[in-house]
Amino acid sequence: MTATTDGPAGPGVSGTKNTTRVAPPAAPAAQESVTALAERTAARAVDHLLARQDEAGWWKGDLDTNVTMDAEDLLLREFLGIRDEPTYAAAARWIRSQQREDGTWATFHGGPGDLSATIEAYVALRLAGDQAEAPHMTRAAAWVREKGGVARSRVFTRIWLALFGWWRWEDLPEMPPEIIYFPKWFPLNIYDFGCWARQTIVPLTVVCAFRPVHPAPFALDELHRDPAHPRPDATMAPATTWDGAFQRIDRALHAYRKVASRRLRRAALREASRWIIERQENDGCWGGIQPPAVYSVIALRLLGYDLDHPVLKAGLASLDRFAVWHDADTRMVEACQSPVWDTCLASIALADAGLPRDHPALVKAADWMLGEQVVRPGDWSVRRPGLTPGGWAFEFHNDSYPDTDDTAEVALALRRIQHPDPERVERALARAVRWNLGMQSRDGAWGAFDVDNTSKFPNRLPFCDFGEVIDPPSADVTAHVVEMLAAEGKQHDPRTRKALAWLLSEQEADGSWFGRWGVNYLYGTGSVLPALVAAGLPTSHPAIRRAVRWLEKVQNEDGGWGEDLRSYIDSEWAANGTSTASQTGWALMALLAAGEKDGKAVERGIGWLAETQREDGYWDEPYFTGTGFPWDFSINYHLYRMVFPLTALGRYLHGDGLERLARRVA
């Protein structure tokens, strides 16, 4: 169980485009200079952040996603027969609190209702005892029917319903466990999928092979347009199209199921079981994220593992650690926990804000981060078998899937801290640099978890409609690695220069960069500009000037910056949205790196941060600015609203922490 320091965000309402960028103007500070404003605001933020550090040295903010995490937790308990009334009641309170006035549930604050999220939330509330006739339930059911009913929901939602007989297994896409045997050069082998999808798909092939049905406690006729014919007839796309081709592949896989060798199927299930168990972490979880853990528990249960078996006991216990109790009666489930990411970002923010390099909080954080370095091979080594480990993962326990992004940011944090054992730090940094360089893709850029994970086939499978399932290079991750390489004196290395050329080629026509892991163009641009300058590009470079003009153009009237997640599907939303502290921090970090400290945009941005900061040093930020899958899965990191504004304020006051250190050494 995880205690929380953040209150729950209330239910969102559907937003509209902020095309005029008009917001209530910030009240002018009476004769207070920008420097004084920044100092006061930064000091409050430093105090707040220091107070939130765990005794062990790490930071971790709540990680909000959406209520499907909570719904699937209850569905899992129901399927396993481990119903717990207090847990059901506490989860139901959270789910109800997130329902919108129109009866739906969104996947991010202020977003539109989402069909799959609404169906899963509705079913979870029914399991918790809410009656179908209750007003909040009838509104939800009516909206579901209006949008096409269960038949229009995503595959994962219908898999959960199939577990209880609410949907037919025969009407789901097929994914046989025999894919575990596909060699890594073969299309659609499991290593063609991104690590998060791979960890989910392998156990799901087991579940789909068994096609279990737990007796349903009630019917769900109210979620179908026509309960007598819940699956409307669908026409196949032309065979000459990719959609048509993969629809026919799926039809062939359904036919294969009827003739598959039982011996081969049993062997594939055993191999999948071995694969799953080998990737269980020491804390019982899988990959440090909730979805693979849930499906792995179900798969192993179907394979005959008793609930008291050590593997399943540890797995179930790990899922409880994803629970955040907002109070004694309200329980939210995190999809993941982000202590390494939060700790390195907090350390950078505090160091850049002027905290002494040997401050006890920073040294304690460095000690904890050093202990988290992954020094054994993982799935990444399938494509890089000779590469020495040395990365960091995102979570408390995830030795199978370190990522280049966390590794880069941890290295940037450690370089800022004066640790009493500098040789230990240097050894860790050398391993990190070597590992990250070894994870560079052919085009010169970096994906997050794997090398050259760019096959176009996985995303086309009918089974994979739940979001991004591959891990191609992205501008934000590549920028962070470039910034780290520059800090380690490798700005002239040919591999760094190749990455720099890739980043320049990825700039959008308007001057921005796409943000894969944060929302969106503000995140991409806020990541890339500091990297370009760190790697030696002059601030007069045309790419940097284009980005500066874009940032100035998209600044909101109130002085902040904001961007709605709908920018992933509609370009009119690019850098368009209510101002947030985290996104304002990204924009300021970019402008400061570009030499715009004395510019009007920076002055107004700092003014907005100062005016919107709470007395306790915190910023309220209900909006989601983190990205799991662009558009399909969104994240509200509760520490983003602290670490990025503080980093920007610190750099305004003192300059970049590494630049300051380099000047001191020189």
N, C-alpha and C positions, 0 to 999 in steps of 0.2 A: 504494500500500500504506500502510495506517495502522498504526503501532505502538500497542500498548495498554499502559496502566498498570494495568489491572484484570484480575485473574485470572478465569477462566471460572467461571460459576455452575454448580454441579452439577445433575444431573437432578432434577426435582421429583417429588413423590409426591402422589397425590390427597388433597385436603384434606377436612375435615368442618367443619360449622358450629361456630363457637366461641360457642355460645349462652350459656354461663355467663360468658364473658369472663374466664376464669381463665388466668393465665400465671404463671410463676415470679416472685415479687415481687423488686423491685430491692433490693439490699443497701443499708441506710442508710449514708450517709456520716457518719463519726464527727465530730459536732459542727461540720461544715462548713456554713456558711450557704448559702442558695440563691444569693445573689449571688456568693459565692466559687466555688460550683460552676459557675455560668454563666460567670464570668470565665475560669476554668481551661479549661472546655470550649470556649469561643469562641476562646481564644488558640490552642489546638491546631488548631482547624478553620481559623483564619485562616492559620496557618503552612502547613498542608497545601495549602490552596487556592492560596496564592501560589506555592508550589513547582510547581504544575501548570500555570501559565500559559505559553503558548507565547511564544517570543521576539517573534513578530509582534503579540502583545497579546491573542490570543483564548484561550478555554478550549473544550475539547471532550471530553466523556466518551464512553465506549462507549455504543452504542445497541443493546441486545438486543431482538430480537423473537422469531422462532421459526425452526426449521430449514427452512421452505419457502424462505427466501431462499437458503440454501446449496444446497438441492436444485435449485431452478430455475436457479441459476448453472451447475451441472453439466449440467442438461438443455439449457441454451442452448449450452454449449460442444459438447455432443454433436451437437446439431442443426446447428451451423455447421461442424462438422468441425475444431474447434481443440482437440482433446483434449490435455491437459497432465497427465501422470501425477503429478508432485509436487503439483499443485493438487488433483487428484482425491483423492489420498491424504490430504492435509491437511484437506480438507473432510470426508472420510469420518470422520476421527478426531473432528472436532467433532460431527458428526451422531450418531455412536455414543455420545459422551459425554452426549448429551441424551436418550437413550432411557430410558424408565421401566422398572421391573421387570416390568410386565405386557406389555412388548414394544411399547408405543405411544409416541407423541410428543405432548406437550401444546403449547398455544400460549402458556402462561405458567407460571412456576414454581409448583408445587403444584397446578396445574389438572388437569382430567380429560384423558384421551386424546382426541385430535382425529382424526377419520377422514381428512380431506384431508391434514393434516400428516403423518400416519402413512404414507399411501400415497406421498406425494412423497418422504419420507425413505427409505422402503423402495426405491423405484425408483432414487434417487440412489446408495444403497449397492450395489445391483445393478450400476449403471454403473461404480462404483468397484472392482468385483471381488468383493464379498461374495456368497457362494453362497446360493441359496435354501434349501439344506438346513441352513445354520448355525442353531444354536439361537435366536440373537437374531432371525433372519429368520423362522423358522417361527412364533415367538410373535407377531411383528407381523402376518404373513399370516393367521394364525388369527383374530386380533382383527378384522382388516379384514373377513374373511368373516362373522364373527359380527355385525358392524354393518351388513351389507348389501352389502359389496363396493364396487367402483369406482362402481357405478351410484348409490350414495347420496352420493358425494363432491360437492364444489362444482363449478361450471361451470369455473372456472379450472384446477382439477386435471385435469378431463377434456379440456380444450383441450391441456394439455401432453401428455397421453397420446395424443391424436389426432395430434399432430405426429409420432408414431412408429408410428402404426397400431394402437395399443393400445386405441383407442376410435374409433368411427365418427363422422366429422364430421356425418353426416346426423342423428345422435342428439343433437346439441348445439343449444341455442337459436341463432337466426339474428339477426345484427346487420349489415345491409348498409352498405357504405361510403357509399351515397347519402345517409345522414343528415347528412353534412358540408354538404349543401346546404339543410337545413332552416333557415328564417329564425328569428331569435331569439324571435319571438312564437309560433312553432309548437310544439305539445307534443312533448317528447322531442328537441328540438334539442340540440346538444352542450353549449350553455351552460346547459341545465337541470341538468346533472350537476355535482357538485362538481369542483374543479380536478383532484384526484387521480384521480377516475374518468374525467374527460374526457380527460386525458393518456393513460390506459390504454386507453380504449374506442376512440379514433380509430385507433391502430395495430392494435388487435385486429380492427377491421372489415376492415382490409387482409388480415390473416392468415386470417380466416374466409372472405374472398372467394376466396383462392387454395386453401385447404384442402390445404396441403402434407402429404406423408407421407415422412419420412426412414426408411430401412430400420431396423427394430427389431433390436437386437443379441440379443434373447432374448424369449421369450414371458412373459406375466404372468397365465397361467391361474390361478395360485394366489391371485390377488386378486379372483376372481369366485366367487360362490356356485355358479353354474352356468356354466362356461366356454362351453358350447354355446349358452346364452341369457344373455349378460351383461347385457342390458338388459331388466329385467322389464317386463311390460305395466303401463301406468299409465292410470288413468281420469282424464278431464278433470273439473275442477271445474265446477259449474253456470255457464252463460253469464251468469247474473244476478249473479255475484260478480266482484270485481276479479280474483281469481286466474284464474277461468274466462275472463274477457274477455281478459286478457293471454296466456293460453295459446292462445287462438284467433287473436290478433294474431300470435303467433309462428308458428302454422301457416300463416297468410297470407303471412308473410315467407318461409317455406320455399317456398311456391308461387311467390312473386314471383321468387325466384332463378332458376327455370326459364324465366321469360319476360322477364327484365330485358333492357333494351336494352344490347347490348355496347358501343355507343358511349358511352352514359351511364355504364356501369360503368367503362370506361377513364378517362373524364373524372373520375369520382369518386375513382378511385385516384390519379390525378395530383394532384387537389386535396388529398387526404389526405396524399400525400407532401410537398407544399409546406407544408401545415400543420405536419406533424411536424418538418420541417427548420427552419422558421422558429422553432420553440420549442426548438431545441437550444441549450444554454447554452455560454458560452465555454470551459468545461472539458470539453465533449463530452457532458455528461449532459443529461437532460430533467427539468426541475423539481426537480433535486437529490434525487430519490428513485429507488430501484432498479426498482420494477415498470414504470413507463412507459419507462424506459431499455431494459429487457430486451425489451419488446414492440416498441419503436420500432426496435431493431436488427434484429429478425426481420422486421418489416414492410418496412424498406428493403432488406434482403437479398432478399426475395421480389420487390420491385419492380425488381431488377436491379442494385443497388449492389454493387460488388465489395468484398470485405473490406479491400482496400487503398485504397478511396476515403477521402478525408479525413474525411467525415462518419462513416463506420463506424469508421475507425481511432480517431477521437476518442471515439466512443461506447463502443467496447470498452475503451479505456484508462481511461475514466471509471469503468467498472464495477470495474476492479481497485482503484480508490481506495476502494471500499466494503469492501474486505477488511481485517479486523483479525486480525493474527497473534498469538495468545496465546503462542506460542513458535515455534520454527523449524519445527515439524511440525504445528501445529494452526491452522486458518484458519476464521474466522467471517465471514459477510457481513452487513453492516449494511443495513437497509432504507433508511436515510437517515442523514445526519449533521447535527448540531445546533449548530454553532459560534456562530451569532448568539444563539440562545436561551440556550445555556450561558453565553455571555459576559455578556449583560445581567443574567442572574440572579446570576452570580458577582459582578458589579460591585455590584449592589444589596446582596448579602449582606455583602460586605467593607465597603462604605460604612456600612451600618447597624450593623456590628460595631465601628465607631469608627475605621476606617482613615482617615487624613487625606484630605480631599477632593482634595488635589493630590499624593497618593502616586503615585510613578512607575508602579506597576502599574495604577492606575485611569486615569491619563492615557494610558498606552499602550493600554488597553482602549478608551477613548473614541476615540482616533485610529483604531483599527481599525474600530470600529462606525460612525464617521462615513464612512469610506471604503466601507462596505457599503450605504449608503442607495440605494434603487432610484429612479432619476430618469427612467425611461422608461416609457411605457404598457405594460400587459400585458393578459392576458385579462380582468381586472377592468374594464378600460375599455370593454368591449363594453356593459356596463350603465351605466357612468359615463363617457361619451366626453369630457365637458368637464372632468373632474377632473384637476388637476395632480398628477403622481406625487410620492411622498415617503415611501413605506413602507419597511419592512425585511422581508426573507425570513428563513427559518429556517436556511438552509443556506449553504455557502460561495458557491455560484453558483446563483442562481435569480431572474433579473430578470423572468421572466414572472409569477411568483406570490408577490409580497410578501403578508404577512398582517397583519391588524389587531392580532392578539395580540402578535406580536413587535414591531410598531411601538410599541404602548403600553408594553411593558416596556423597550425600548431607550430610549424617551423618559424613562421613570422613572429609568433608570440614568444617562443623560447629565445629567439635572437634579441628580443628587447629586455630580457630579464637577466640580472646578474646573480647567477646561481653559485652557491658555495663549492660546487663540484663542477667546474667548467669543462673538464675533460669528459665527464659523463654527457654533458650537453652536446659537446662537439661530436662525440661518437654517434649520438642519436641523430643529430642533424646530418651527418655524413650518410648515414643509412637512409634517411628520409629523402635526401637529394638524389642519391643513387636509385632508389626505388621509383621516385616520381619520374625521373628521366627515362627509366626503363619502361614506364607505362605510357610513353608518348605514342600516339597513333601515327599511321603512315602519313597523314596529311600535315603533321606537325603540331596538332592540337591534342587536347586531353578530354576524354570522357571521365565520368566520375569513378567508376568501379572497374571497368574492363578496357582492354585495348581493341580498337577497331571493331567495336560492337555495333556494326552499322547495317546488318542485313535488313532488307526491306520486307522480307517474307513474314516474320512474326507478327507485325502489326496488321497484316492482311488476314490472318486467321479469324474465322467467325468466333472462335473461342475467346479471342483477345480483344474484347470491346471495352475493357475497363480502364484504358488509359495507355500511356506510353509504355511499351514493353521492350524497347531497346535503349542503349546508352551511348549514343553518338557523341563526339566531341561538342563542347559548348563554349561560348565566348567567356562566360563568367568563370567556369572552372579553369579554362586555359589562362585567363588573366591572372587568377590567383597563383597558379603555378609559375607563370612568368615573373610575377612580383617576388615570389619566394626565391627563384633562381637568381634574380638580380640582387636580392639581399645577400645571397651566398657568393657573390662575386662572379656569377656566370652570365652576366648580361651580354657578353660577346661570344659566348659559346654558340656554335652553329645551330644547335638544337633550339636554343632560345631565340635566335634570329629567325629560324623557320617558323616558330610559334608566333613571333611578332608579325611576320608577313601574313600568316593566317588570320590573325586578329584584324589587321588592317583590311584584308579582303572581305571580312564579315561585316564591316560597318554598313548600316542601312543608309539609304539615299538621304534621309533627313539628318544624319549625323549620329544616330543612336546605335546601340547594340542590343540584340535580343537577349533576354535573361531566361535561361532554362530553369534555374533553381530558385529564382526570386522574381517578384512581380515588378515589372517585366522588363520593359526597356529602361526604366530607371535603375533597376538592379544591374542589368547588363552594362549600361554606361557607367554606373558607379563603380563597377568592378574593373572595367577595362582601362579607363583613363589613368588611375593611379599606376597600373601595370605598365602602360606605355611610357609614362614619364620615368618610372623606376628603371625601365630597360634602356633609357637613354634618349628617347625621342624628345626633341625640344618642344616646349609648349607652343611654339609658333608653327608646328607642323600642321598642314591643312586638315588632317583627320581630327586633331585635337581642337582646332578652331571650329570645325563644323559641329563637333559635339558640344562645345561651349555655347554656340549660338542656339542649338536645339534646347539645351537645358534652360537657357534664359527665356526662350520662347514659351516653354511649357510650364514655367513657374506659375502657381496659382496666385490669384489676386491677394490672398491673405499672406503671401510670402513663403508658404510651404510648397511641398510637392506631393502629389498623390497619383496613384494609378490603380484602376480597377482591374480585377482578374479577367474581365471580358476582353481585355486587349489581346488575349491569346486567340480569340476567335473573331474579333472585329477591330480593325486597325483604327477606327475612330476613337477607341478607348485608350490608345497608346498615350501614356503619361497623362491620363485624364481620370481624375477622381478626387475625392476628398483628401486634403492634406493629412499625412501621417508622419509621425516622428521618425520611423525607420526610413521611409522613402525620402524624407527631407535630409536625413543624414547621408544617404547614398549620393544625392545630388550635390550636397555640400562637399563631400569627400572628393567627388570628381572635379568640381570647380576649383577647389583648393589645390589639387594636384596640377591643374592646368594653369596655375599662377593667377587666379582670380580673387585672391584674398581681399583686395580693396574694391572689388566690384560691387555694384548695387545689389545684384542677385544674392550674393553671399551675405551682405548686411541684412537684407530682408529675411533670408532664411534663418539666420541666427536670432533675429527678432521674433520670428514665429516660434522657434523652439523655446525661447525664454518666456514668451507670453502663455504658452500652452502647457508648460511644465507644472506639475502639482507641487505643493509645498514640501512634500516628502521626497522630491527629486525624481519621481516617476512620471511617465507620460501615459495617458489613457490611449489605447489603440485597439478598438474592436475589429478593425479591418484586417483581412488576411493579406500578408505581404510575402509569405513564403510559398514555394511551389513544390509539390511532390511530382505530379504529372501536369503539364500545362493544361489548364482549364479543368481537367477531370478530377484532380485531387489537390486541394489547396490547404495551406498550413498557416496558422497564426502562432508564430514563435513569441512567447511572452517576454523574452529578453531582447528581441530585436529593437523594441521601442526604447531600450536603455543603451545598448552597446553601440549602435550606429550613430545616434545623436552625440553621444559622449566622444566617440572617436573623431567626429567632425569638429566638435567644439575644441577638443584637445589640439587638433592639427591647425585650427585657426589661431589658437593661442601660442602654440609652441613649435609648429611644423610637424612633419611626419617623424615619428619616434625613431625610426631607423636612420633617417637622414641626420637627425640630431645626434644620434650615437656616432655616426660616421664622422661628423664634424669634430666631435669631442676626441675621438681616437686620432684623427689627423692632427 
